Amino acid sequence: MDTPFLAPDFEDFPETSEPVWILGKEYNALTEKDDILSDVTSRLWFTYRKNFPPIGGTGPTSDTGWGCMLRCGQMILGEALMRRHLGRDWRWARGQKQREEYISILNAFIDKKDSYYSIHQIAQMGVGEGKPIGQWYGPNTVAQVLKKLAVFDTWSRLVVHVAMDNTVVIEEIKLLCMPWLDVAGACVESEGVGELNGCLEGACALTEEETPLWKPLVLLIPLRLGLSDINEAYIETLKQCFMLPQSLGVIGGKPNSAHYFIGFVGEELIYLDPHTTQPAVEPSEDGQVLDEMYHCQHPPCRMHICELDPSIAAGFFCRTEDEFDDWCMRIRRLSCNRGGLPMFELVDSQPSHMVSVDALNLTPDFSDSDRLERFFDSEDEEFEILSL
């Protein structure tokens, strides 16, 4: 369960010469404060809601007290949809006429059973992950649920991939995002991932009208960055993830209280807080949505990075194969940086028996053949075992 919500005192953004990073964009707080606030306000802000239709017909009509991680999952996926349909530089302004794509994105999150990513869909899909409706989620559980729900979103055609065992497998992702490789068959048996990139000739060639050559990727990586507290060796690497242009931010928070982290300044993380209860929104007959409640219009919340609960999920969006290749290159550069400990491993192809052991031996060994995922979940301090 969530800790009781206390309305925070919203401090003005600090006057500092240190760079401010928001989802891959760098700002100067002394000269670009308005740009910083505009960027933050333009992110989708999902909070607790009340008086929505009962979940499952007879269930809760509010998610206050239990839905904060579900709302953070909506925020990180909402950011991916904004990148997919509107682009990173899109900005929201109160009262402006909105693009149809933006309205369609908002409608996908409206609190009713037939919206793709509604609290109803997330809560009911979570039952299959062992989470009864009304129970608090961990970052991994919400990532698994979003992966399942995205399959039904034929408009966005996203590939949501949850990288387990602290390992991102390049070949696995390329086959998911370019399914024509598997259909054609001629590329799958190649020894090197580099050959996958160039296999667009002959039997593998398909026109864009038949199928997209790359399905936009939402990569979610559940991680455990310590035992009860975040290990300081990961802090610099975590901060660098917010500097990547592909960054979707991080879902996590303090123990049993989830936040959506979108950047940092100095040693403070910048985040959107879902712990505000607002009335449920019903679209008008023409499909328009009263959208002011979906944008945080006060200075963003901040907390010292050492307060972060070690259970998180980092998110990245790669609209094209080139963006994914660029992300891989940047991650490999980070791995060579001695300023911090790598949070996960990037490999070309999956070993026949993948063993998950991170650098501090915080995760037990087990074989991929077990088809089990072990995840040290922060909400109950026990290992949660989920069937894949």
N, C-alpha and C positions, 0 to 999 in steps of 0.2 A: 504494500500500500504506500501511497505517497505520504510524505510528511505534510502537516497542515500548511496551507498556503498563507504566507504573510505578504501583504503588498509591499514591494520594495520602494526605497527612495531612489528615484532615478537621477543619478548624477549626470551632470553635463559631461560631454566627451572631453577627455583630458587635453590640456594644452601641452604638447610634448613634441620634441624634435625626433623622437623615435618613429620609424616607419609604421604605418598601420596597414595590415594586410586583411582584405576581405575577399575570400573565395578567389584567390589568384590575382587580385588587383592590389597594387601598392598605392597608398595615399600619404600625403603630408598633412598631419593634423593641424598644423599652424596655418596652412594656406588653402586646404581643401576640405574643411570641416563640412561644408554644405554638401559636397560631393559624397563624403563618407555617409552622412545621414540619408541622403537620397538613395544610395546603394542599399543600405540596410533596410530602409522603408520599402524598397521595391521587392525584397524577398517575401515570399508567402509566409504568413504567420498564422499557424493553426493552434488554437487554444482549446481548453475545456469548453464544452457547450452544454446547454440544458434545454429541456423541452423538445428534443427531437423524437421522431417516431421510435417506439420501443425496439431495441435490438432483438431480432429473432421473433418479433411479434409480441412477446410477453416480457422481454428483458428490460435492462436499464433504459431510462430516457435522458440520462446525463452520464458523462464520463468523469465528472469531478471526483478526484481522489484516487483514480486508478488509470486514467488514460494518457498520462503525460508522455510515456515513451511511444505510444501509438501516434500521438500528435507530432512528436519529433520525427517519426518515420514518415508521416505525411509531408513534413516540411522538407526533408532531404529528397524525397521523391518529387515533390512539387518543384523544387529547384531544378531537378533533372528535366522535368517537362517544360519548364520555362526555357532552359537552354535548348531543348529540342525544337521548340516551336517559335520562340521569340528571340533567342540569342542572349548572350551574357550582358550586352550593353543596353538592353531594354530597361526603361525606367517607368515607374508608376507615379502618377500625380493625381491628387484628389480631384474628383469631378470631371476628369477628362474622358472623352469618348474612347472606349476600350476596343481593341482589336478582337475579332471573333475568336482567334486562337486562345487569347487570354480568358475569355468567357468560357470557352470549352474546358480549359484547364480547371478553372474554379468549379465548374459543374461536376467534374470528376471527383471532387472531394466533399460535395454537399452531404450533410448528415442524413442520408436516407439509403435504403437497402439496395437501390439499383444504380448507385454511383460507383464507378470502378474502385475508388480508393477511399470510400467513406469509412467512418468509424465502425459502421455496421459490418462492412465487408472484412475489415481488418480483424475485428473482434471474433467474427464467426469463423474466418479462416484460421485464426489462432487456436481454435479448439483442436484442429488437426495436429497442431504442434504441442499439444498437451497443456494448453492454457485455457481454462474455463473463462467464459465471458465475465468481465469484471476483475480479472486477476492482472497484476502488474506484469509487464513484459520486460525482458532484457534486450539489449541491442541485437543480439543474434536472432532471437525469436522474431522480432519485427522485420529484420532483413529477410528471413526465410519466408515470411508471410507476403511481403512486398514482391518477392520473386514470383510467387504463385499467382498473385493478383495481376501482375503485369502481362501475363499471357493472354488475358481477356481484353486488353486494351489494343484493339486492332488499329485505332487511329494513330497512336504514337509508335507502335511497332518497336518497342524497346526490348533489348536483351538485358534482363537484370540477373547478374551473376554474383553469387555469394561465394567468395573465396575462403575455403576452410583451411584449417591446420596451419594458419599463418603463412600460406603459400599461394601465390598467384601463378598459374600455369598459362603461359602465352599461347601455346598450341590449342589448349582447351577453349580459350576465349575466342580465338580466331575461327575455330570451327563453329562456335555458337553464333558469332556475328556474321559469318559468311557461310550459311548453310549450303549454298550451292557447291562449295568445295566437297562436302560429303555426298551431295547428289551426283555430282560429276564423277567422283570416285578417283579421278586421276591424280589428285593432289594429296589425298589422305595418307598415303604410304610413304611420302617423302621423308627423308631423314632429318632435314633441318627446317626450322620454322621459317627461315629466310626464303625457302622455296615456295612457301604458301603465299607469300606476297606477290610473286610474279606469275602465278599460274592462272592467268586470265585469258590465255589463248586457246584456240581450238575447242576441245570438248568441254572445257570449263566455262567458256564465254557465254554469258547470258545478258540480254539487254536490260537496261534499267527499268523498262516497262514491265518486264517479266518478274523481276525481283530486284530489290536494292542490293548493291554490291557489298554493303556493310550496314547491318542493323545497329542503330545507335546503342552504345553500351553504357549501362549503369553498373559500376563495379562497387560492391559493398564488401568490406573486409572486417569481420568481427575480430577483435583483438583483446588480449588481456595484458596490460602493461605494468603489471605488478601484482602483489598479493592483496593487501588491504589498502595500500596507497600506491600512487603512480611512482614507478621507478624513475628517478631523476635522469638516468641514462637515456630515457626515451624522449625527454622533453624537447630537445633541440630538433629531433627528427619529426616529432609531431607538429611543431611550429612550421617546419619547412613544408609539410604537406599542405598547409593553408596557402602557401606561396605558389603552388602549382596551378597553371591555368585550367587544368582539368578538375580542380577541387570542387566537390559538392559539400565540403564541411564534414563534421563529425557529430554523431549522435551519442550521447552518454550523459554525464552529469555528476551530481553528488550522489552519495548512497541513497537509493530509492527515490530520487527526484531528478527526472530527466530534463535535459536541455539540448538545444540544437546550436552547436558551435560553428560560427561562420568565419572566424578570423582571430587575430591577436594584435596586441600592441604591448611591447615590452614583455613583461612576464604575466600579463593578463589575457585571458581568453575573452573573446567577444561572442555573446550568444543571444538567441531568442528564447524566451521563457514561455512555455505553454500554460503556466499555472495562473491563468485568469479565466474565470467562467463567464462566457458570453451567451446570449440567446442564440438558439439555432436559427439559421437563415433559410428562407424558402425562396427559390427563384421566382421571378415574376413570369407572367404568361408568355412574354416574348423571350424568355431565357436569360434576361439580364439578372445580375446578382448585385445586391448591396455589398460592395467590396471593401468599404473602409475598415471593416472589422477584420479583414484578412491581411492588413499591413500594420506593422508596429510603428506608430508615429511619435514615439518618445525615444530619447537616446538609448542605445542598446545596453543591455546588462553586461557587466564584466565581473570576472572572478579570477583569483590567482590560479595559475595553472597547476600548482601543487595540491589544490583542493579537488582536482578532478578524480572521480572514481576510476579505477584502472580498467573497468570493462567498458569498451567503446566499440563503435563501428565507424570506420572511415569510408567516405564515399567519393567516387570519381566518375566523371562523365566524358566519354569519348564519342563525339558525333561521327567521326570518320576513322578509317584505318590509320591514316596519317597521324591523327591526334592520339590514337592508342600507341603507335610506334614512338611518338614523341614522349608520351607518358613513361613508357618503358625505359627510354634513354635517360630521362630525368631521374627515375627511381634508381637506376643503376649508378648514376652519379652520386645520389644521396648515400647509397650503400658504401661508396668509397670514401665518404666524408667521415673523418675521425671525430667530428664534433658531437656525434650521438650514435646510439645503438639502433640498427635497423629494426623497424617494427614488424616487418614481414619479409619473406623471401620471394624473389622473382626468378622463375625458372623457365627454360624453353619448353620442356615437355615433362610430363608427369612420370616419375619413376614407377617401375612395375609394382613396387611396394613402398608407397609413400609413408614416411615416418615423420611425425610432427614433434619436433623438439626445438623450442626457441632458445635463444642465446643464454637465457638465465635458467633453463630447465624448469620453467614454471608449468609446462604442459606435459602430461604423461605420454609415453610412447604407445602407439597402437598402429596396427596395419590397416591400410585402405581396404583390405579384403573383409574386414569386420563390418564395413558399411555402417559405422556408427560415428556420430560426432559427439565429442566431449567438450563441453563448454562451461567454464567456471563462471556461473551467473551471479551477478552482484546482489540480486534481490533476496536470495536465500542462503548465500554463502555455501552452496553445495554444488557438486557437479551435476549438470543437467545433461541427460543422454537422450539424443533425438535420433530417430531412424531417418536416414536420408531417403 
